[in-house]
Amino acid sequence: MLIQLGYISRATRLMNESALTELLDQARNINEIEDITGLLLYKDGSFVQVLEGDSDNVGKIYRRIQHDIRHHQVKTLYQQEIQTRDFPDWRMGFQNLSDAGFEPPPGFSRFMEADYPLEQFLADPTRARRLMLFFRAKS
């Protein structure tokens, strides 16, 4: 069964470009092996990610993330069965929203800022999927 899973988490420490590159290289290598696609957003210590693939493989990757020392406060936003992938060619697309040149889209919320309560974002998990599709369209 093909699924898509979205989650949000906080980094245990702020990540510089080098740490993000290392994390992405590891993720892309594992995702290639496990046939996982998706997108990762990072902003000032917060992550939002969507993973898609076979349910067993997505589950395996997600459990690794939940136990990864670089993450804490890992919260599932949504999980759904899908017929087709939203990110079929992306072993792990990435956008660093901390970049100085990043211009937030109209209506962009503060949900990825460190002081934003995760519970507010969890109240409407469809926002995560819409946000990811926005960044897919912009790439």
Beta strands, then each sheet from edge to edge (+ up, - down):
strand 1: 2-11
strand 2: 37-43
strand 3: 46-54
strand 4: 71-81
strand 5: 93-96
sheet 1: 4+ 1- 3+ 2- 5-
end
